[in-house]
């Protein structure tokens, strides 16, 4: 999902850095979408807006613990994560002057490709307002759903309803 989501960000006219645990993927993204491949995670976490889209909240927690972002940035976590993790990350990052938004997405790979994902956002309302124009690059619907952890909670409900309907 992150691959396709990041492909829309250069359309905003800003420099977009892409880091991946597999360097060749970041290099290929750079060639395909005119992003900047970053081989050093330390540079990537110096961005003003940092997006993560990882398999689990534990992966995001480990990444942030070992590579904290710069003060004044906004970390936007598009992982389908755990509400309690979002709350803990939010509190830890606030201590170093970083805002954290849990922003899981819905709409499958086709929505990511087309830039029509639904994004459910939890966290600080002012940080949401700042990040919304950036998030809009890959979304068709953005819903602010409340305090930190709320985005992940709404995503869990969404997944439960989808499974029930299937």
Backbone as CSV, one residue per row, in Angstrom:
resi,resn,N_x,N_y,N_z,CA_x,CA_y,CA_z,C_x,C_y,C_z
1,UNK,0.828,-1.197,0.000,0.000,0.000,0.000,0.873,1.263,0.000
2,UNK,1.887,1.263,0.853,2.743,2.438,0.967,3.389,2.826,-0.352
3,UNK,3.773,1.826,-1.135,4.378,2.062,-2.445,3.472,2.958,-3.287
4,UNK,2.209,2.568,-3.395,1.261,3.312,-4.225,0.895,4.650,-3.589
5,UNK,0.753,4.667,-2.286,0.409,5.913,-1.609,1.498,6.962,-1.855
6,UNK,2.751,6.560,-1.698,3.863,7.490,-1.875,3.989,7.967,-3.317
7,UNK,3.474,7.210,-4.255,3.584,7.612,-5.664,2.803,8.881,-5.965
8,UNK,1.825,9.216,-5.142,1.007,10.411,-5.361,1.615,11.671,-4.743
9,UNK,2.508,11.518,-3.791,3.037,12.669,-3.062,3.828,13.653,-3.924
10,UNK,4.631,13.210,-4.915,5.357,14.193,-5.740,4.438,15.158,-6.497
11,UNK,3.189,14.774,-6.712,2.241,15.635,-7.421,1.968,16.930,-6.657
12,UNK,2.314,16.951,-5.370,2.093,18.147,-4.555,3.171,19.199,-4.796
13,UNK,4.237,18.818,-5.497,5.293,19.774,-5.799,6.399,19.843,-4.761
14,UNK,6.398,18.932,-3.802,7.439,18.898,-2.780,8.412,17.762,-3.068
15,UNK,9.622,17.905,-2.549,10.568,16.799,-2.623,10.056,15.678,-1.711
16,UNK,10.066,14.463,-2.209,9.570,13.313,-1.453,10.708,12.312,-1.308
17,UNK,11.066,12.011,-0.068,12.089,11.012,0.222,11.404,9.684,0.494
18,UNK,11.941,8.615,-0.040,11.392,7.288,0.192,12.495,6.402,0.755
19,UNK,12.212,5.794,1.887,13.102,4.821,2.502,12.338,3.513,2.639
20,UNK,13.030,2.422,2.395,12.444,1.100,2.562,13.501,0.212,3.185
21,UNK,13.057,-0.759,3.959,14.005,-1.698,4.558,14.772,-2.462,3.485
22,UNK,14.211,-2.529,2.289,14.885,-3.128,1.134,15.247,-1.987,0.190
23,UNK,16.527,-1.636,0.162,16.986,-0.467,-0.584,16.578,-0.503,-2.054
24,UNK,16.610,-1.668,-2.669,16.269,-1.743,-4.094,14.831,-1.296,-4.357
25,UNK,13.942,-1.504,-3.394,12.552,-1.044,-3.557,12.481,0.479,-3.555
26,UNK,13.229,1.115,-2.652,13.265,2.581,-2.619,13.874,3.126,-3.906
27,UNK,14.922,2.474,-4.401,15.555,2.899,-5.652,14.573,2.782,-6.819
28,UNK,13.844,1.678,-6.885,12.873,1.475,-7.961,11.744,2.508,-7.874
29,UNK,11.305,2.823,-6.663,10.252,3.839,-6.482,10.741,5.184,-7.004
30,UNK,11.982,5.500,-6.700,12.572,6.760,-7.137,12.554,6.887,-8.659
31,UNK,12.920,5.822,-9.328,12.934,5.818,-10.794,11.507,5.897,-11.346
32,UNK,10.593,5.176,-10.734,9.223,5.089,-11.235,8.399,6.349,-11.010
33,UNK,8.648,7.048,-9.883,7.736,8.135,-9.502,8.413,9.470,-9.204
34,UNK,9.699,9.584,-9.550,10.430,10.843,-9.335,10.487,11.236,-7.863
35,UNK,10.640,10.243,-7.000,10.893,10.495,-5.588,12.402,10.393,-5.375
36,UNK,12.856,10.715,-4.178,14.266,10.615,-3.828,14.476,9.374,-2.967
37,UNK,15.220,8.426,-3.461,15.551,7.236,-2.694,16.539,7.625,-1.594
38,UNK,16.216,7.247,-0.362,17.075,7.545,0.773,17.614,6.228,1.309
39,UNK,18.934,6.116,1.367,19.509,4.870,1.860,19.790,4.900,3.355
40,UNK,19.568,6.048,3.982,19.838,6.200,5.405,18.556,6.636,6.122
41,UNK,18.047,5.782,6.975,16.815,6.097,7.715,16.962,7.379,8.536
42,UNK,18.188,7.677,8.963,18.413,8.900,9.741,18.050,10.150,8.940
43,UNK,18.273,10.134,7.641,17.858,11.265,6.802,16.346,11.276,6.657
44,UNK,15.758,10.117,6.457,14.312,10.040,6.253,13.534,10.615,7.432
45,UNK,13.994,10.391,8.642,13.262,10.877,9.817,13.524,12.360,10.092
46,UNK,14.227,13.034,9.181,14.414,14.481,9.288,13.388,15.250,8.461
47,UNK,12.480,14.537,7.828,11.438,15.176,7.026,10.417,15.874,7.931
48,UNK,9.676,16.801,7.370,8.626,17.492,8.124,7.410,16.595,8.343
49,UNK,7.105,15.764,7.341,5.997,14.807,7.416,6.587,13.431,7.137
50,UNK,6.366,12.520,8.046,6.910,11.168,7.914,5.734,10.203,7.888
51,UNK,5.649,9.426,6.824,4.605,8.416,6.705,5.213,7.051,6.947
52,UNK,4.512,6.236,7.718,4.901,4.834,7.861,3.705,3.977,7.484
53,UNK,4.008,2.870,6.865,2.982,1.911,6.471,3.645,0.539,6.605
54,UNK,3.634,0.022,7.814,4.347,-1.210,8.141,3.359,-2.299,8.553
55,UNK,3.822,-3.543,8.633,2.904,-4.638,8.963,2.244,-4.542,10.342
56,UNK,2.974,-4.060,11.365,2.406,-4.038,12.716,2.818,-2.781,13.476
57,UNK,2.081,-2.504,14.539,2.448,-1.403,15.427,3.812,-1.647,16.066
58,UNK,4.136,-2.898,16.359,5.438,-3.222,16.954,6.572,-2.799,16.016
59,UNK,6.389,-2.971,14.717,7.401,-2.538,13.751,7.593,-1.023,13.806
60,UNK,6.495,-0.286,13.902,6.563,1.176,13.971,7.216,1.602,15.287
61,UNK,6.823,0.971,16.385,7.419,1.290,17.683,8.935,1.112,17.653
62,UNK,9.383,-0.005,17.073,10.820,-0.284,17.002,11.525,0.753,16.121
63,UNK,10.922,1.089,14.999,11.512,2.066,14.098,11.673,3.422,14.788
64,UNK,10.636,3.876,15.461,10.684,5.169,16.143,11.669,5.136,17.317
65,UNK,11.712,4.031,18.050,12.627,3.927,19.192,14.087,4.000,18.757
66,UNK,14.390,3.408,17.621,15.783,3.388,17.163,16.138,4.579,16.272
67,UNK,15.127,5.230,15.708,15.368,6.362,14.808,14.326,7.449,15.060
68,UNK,14.435,8.164,16.177,13.425,9.188,16.480,13.435,10.328,15.459
69,UNK,12.255,10.833,15.134,12.160,11.931,14.170,12.569,13.260,14.793
70,UNK,12.777,14.241,13.926,13.180,15.566,14.398,12.005,16.282,15.062
71,UNK,12.320,17.142,15.979,11.322,17.966,16.646,10.625,18.847,15.605
72,UNK,9.326,19.016,15.762,8.540,19.841,14.852,7.910,19.070,13.704
73,UNK,8.234,17.797,13.586,7.677,17.004,12.496,6.352,16.359,12.903
74,UNK,5.678,15.799,11.916,4.446,15.058,12.143,4.636,13.656,11.581
75,UNK,4.477,12.653,12.446,4.580,11.249,12.031,3.169,10.756,11.756
76,UNK,2.923,10.293,10.535,1.602,9.844,10.112,1.694,8.344,9.859
77,UNK,1.085,7.570,10.744,1.217,6.121,10.703,0.001,5.489,10.035
78,UNK,0.212,4.991,8.822,-0.873,4.396,8.039,-0.987,2.885,8.244
79,UNK,-0.254,2.357,9.184,-0.351,0.954,9.555,-1.755,0.679,10.096
80,UNK,-2.275,-0.513,9.892,-3.514,-0.913,10.574,-3.081,-1.400,11.947
81,UNK,-2.968,-0.467,12.864,-2.320,-0.734,14.139,-3.230,-0.889,15.326
82,UNK,-2.597,-0.859,16.483,-3.235,-1.080,17.779,-3.473,0.274,18.457
83,UNK,-4.702,0.564,18.888,-4.982,1.857,19.510,-4.063,2.207,20.684
84,UNK,-3.767,1.236,21.547,-2.908,1.510,22.705,-1.500,1.893,22.260
85,UNK,-1.026,1.296,21.200,0.290,1.652,20.666,0.288,3.096,20.183
86,UNK,-0.767,3.492,19.492,-0.879,4.876,19.025,-0.843,5.844,20.195
87,UNK,-1.556,5.528,21.255,-1.573,6.405,22.425,-0.194,6.508,23.060
88,UNK,0.508,5.382,23.151,1.854,5.390,23.736,2.841,6.158,22.857
89,UNK,2.784,5.923,21.549,3.671,6.642,20.640,3.375,8.130,20.659
90,UNK,2.113,8.476,20.701,1.718,9.877,20.755,2.345,10.566,21.973
91,UNK,2.233,9.935,23.134,2.794,10.522,24.356,4.315,10.607,24.301
92,UNK,4.958,9.547,23.831,6.429,9.533,23.757,6.943,10.585,22.777
93,UNK,6.291,10.715,21.629,6.751,11.668,20.626,6.478,13.116,21.029
94,UNK,5.393,13.347,21.750,5.112,14.705,22.239,6.268,15.219,23.090
95,UNK,6.902,14.329,23.839,8.019,14.720,24.723,9.204,15.259,23.933
96,UNK,9.319,14.882,22.665,10.425,15.394,21.859,9.929,16.380,20.790
97,UNK,8.697,16.862,20.956,8.167,17.895,20.067,7.668,17.399,18.726
98,UNK,7.236,16.142,18.678,6.747,15.542,17.438,5.270,15.182,17.617
99,UNK,4.470,15.465,16.611,3.064,15.062,16.618,2.946,13.690,15.953
100,UNK,2.010,12.887,16.433,1.783,11.548,15.896,0.308,11.412,15.542
101,UNK,0.039,10.976,14.321,-1.330,10.709,13.886,-1.437,9.240,13.484
102,UNK,-2.412,8.539,14.060,-2.710,7.198,13.555,-3.705,7.388,12.420
103,UNK,-3.307,6.903,11.238,-4.054,7.207,10.022,-4.170,5.981,9.122
104,UNK,-4.793,4.912,9.613,-4.925,3.724,8.772,-5.815,4.020,7.568
105,UNK,-5.635,3.208,6.546,-6.352,3.430,5.286,-7.241,2.240,4.947
106,UNK,-8.234,2.523,4.130,-9.122,1.490,3.627,-9.355,1.782,2.150
107,UNK,-9.447,0.728,1.365,-9.710,0.912,-0.055,-8.896,-0.005,-0.935
108,UNK,-8.143,-0.870,-0.324,-7.366,-1.892,-1.017,-6.313,-1.277,-1.935
109,UNK,-5.563,-2.137,-2.574,-4.475,-1.698,-3.438,-4.971,-0.824,-4.579
110,UNK,-6.122,-1.130,-5.123,-6.668,-0.338,-6.229,-6.936,1.104,-5.783
111,UNK,-7.406,1.283,-4.559,-7.619,2.630,-4.022,-6.311,3.375,-3.833
112,UNK,-5.268,2.660,-3.410,-3.953,3.280,-3.267,-3.408,3.691,-4.637
113,UNK,-3.587,2.835,-5.631,-3.121,3.144,-6.990,-3.827,4.376,-7.551
114,UNK,-5.137,4.454,-7.331,-5.929,5.554,-7.883,-5.897,6.816,-7.017
115,UNK,-5.404,6.701,-5.781,-5.399,7.854,-4.883,-6.762,8.141,-4.294
116,UNK,-7.539,7.082,-4.044,-8.906,7.246,-3.553,-9.141,6.556,-2.210
117,UNK,-8.087,6.337,-1.449,-8.234,5.655,-0.160,-9.071,6.461,0.823
118,UNK,-9.705,5.755,1.735,-10.336,6.386,2.888,-9.315,6.344,4.020
119,UNK,-9.133,7.468,4.689,-8.164,7.565,5.781,-8.909,7.973,7.041
120,UNK,-8.734,7.177,8.106,-9.374,7.419,9.397,-8.296,7.909,10.352
121,UNK,-8.412,9.152,10.824,-7.303,9.765,11.544,-7.637,10.051,12.997
122,UNK,-6.717,9.593,13.855,-6.780,9.904,15.271,-5.542,10.693,15.669
123,UNK,-5.707,11.593,16.622,-4.569,12.383,17.099,-4.960,13.833,17.312
124,UNK,-3.955,14.661,17.449,-4.148,16.084,17.696,-4.830,16.754,16.497
125,UNK,-5.883,17.513,16.756,-6.667,18.141,15.680,-5.841,19.160,14.900
126,UNK,-4.964,19.911,15.571,-4.135,20.890,14.864,-3.125,20.193,13.952
127,UNK,-2.548,19.092,14.428,-1.620,18.320,13.584,-2.364,17.750,12.384
128,UNK,-3.588,17.298,12.600,-4.419,16.800,11.501,-4.625,17.888,10.448
129,UNK,-4.964,19.101,10.895,-5.190,20.200,9.956,-3.946,20.493,9.115
130,UNK,-2.767,20.411,9.736,-1.518,20.647,9.005,-1.244,19.528,7.998
131,UNK,-1.520,18.304,8.389,-1.186,17.149,7.552,-2.239,16.849,6.478
132,UNK,-3.440,17.325,6.660,-4.538,16.969,5.754,-4.229,17.228,4.279
133,UNK,-3.648,18.378,3.898,-3.370,18.581,2.465,-2.356,17.570,1.905
134,UNK,-1.466,17.075,2.726,-0.486,16.087,2.280,-1.187,14.728,2.129
135,UNK,-1.986,14.366,3.111,-2.713,13.096,3.086,-3.688,13.055,1.910
136,UNK,-4.226,14.210,1.549,-5.202,14.290,0.450,-4.626,13.816,-0.880
137,UNK,-3.307,13.784,-1.004,-2.685,13.355,-2.255,-3.052,11.919,-2.625
138,UNK,-3.309,11.074,-1.623,-3.606,9.664,-1.921,-4.973,9.224,-1.409
139,UNK,-5.831,10.174,-1.077,-7.116,9.781,-0.497,-8.291,10.436,-1.204
140,UNK,-9.407,9.743,-1.133,-10.662,10.282,-1.638,-11.535,10.786,-0.498
141,UNK,-11.320,10.229,0.689,-12.084,10.606,1.872,-11.156,10.576,3.074
142,UNK,-11.130,11.690,3.811,-10.324,11.793,5.031,-11.274,12.129,6.163
143,UNK,-11.293,11.279,7.182,-12.165,11.511,8.343,-11.341,11.620,9.606
144,UNK,-11.442,12.755,10.276,-10.828,12.906,11.591,-11.806,12.289,12.595
145,UNK,-11.353,11.274,13.336,-12.270,10.517,14.189,-12.018,10.695,15.688
146,UNK,-11.053,11.542,16.066,-10.863,11.817,17.484,-9.434,11.697,17.956
147,UNK,-9.301,11.522,19.248,-7.987,11.515,19.881,-7.130,10.333,19.427
148,UNK,-5.885,10.370,19.856,-4.927,9.344,19.472,-5.453,7.943,19.771
149,UNK,-5.307,7.062,18.803,-5.805,5.688,18.906,-7.144,5.493,18.230
150,UNK,-7.864,6.586,18.009,-9.207,6.495,17.418,-9.181,6.013,15.978
151,UNK,-8.176,6.429,15.215,-8.072,5.988,13.828,-7.916,4.477,13.739
152,UNK,-7.025,3.943,14.580,-6.816,2.490,14.590,-8.067,1.759,15.067
153,UNK,-8.768,2.338,16.036,-9.993,1.700,16.542,-11.072,1.656,15.464
154,UNK,-11.248,2.758,14.743,-12.249,2.793,13.678,-11.871,1.812,12.565
155,UNK,-10.596,1.709,12.261,-10.153,0.747,11.239,-10.472,-0.681,11.670
156,UNK,-10.281,-0.999,12.948,-10.607,-2.346,13.446,-12.098,-2.627,13.304
157,UNK,-12.917,-1.627,13.596,-14.371,-1.781,13.434,-14.698,-1.979,11.951
158,UNK,-14.076,-1.191,11.095,-14.271,-1.315,9.645,-13.934,-2.734,9.180
159,UNK,-12.811,-3.263,9.643,-12.406,-4.625,9.243,-13.390,-5.670,9.758
160,UNK,-13.867,-5.478,10.969,-14.833,-6.410,11.541,-16.132,-6.405,10.746
161,UNK,-16.621,-5.219,10.413,-17.852,-5.123,9.612,-17.667,-5.742,8.227
162,UNK,-16.501,-5.491,7.616,-16.251,-6.062,6.298,-16.243,-7.591,6.377
163,UNK,-15.592,-8.139,7.390,-15.544,-9.598,7.540,-16.943,-10.160,7.774
164,UNK,-17.745,-9.453,8.553,-19.120,-9.891,8.815,-19.946,-9.914,7.530
165,UNK,-19.789,-8.880,6.732,-20.547,-8.806,5.472,-20.093,-9.855,4.473
166,UNK,-18.810,-10.171,4.478,-18.330,-11.214,3.570,-18.858,-12.569,3.971
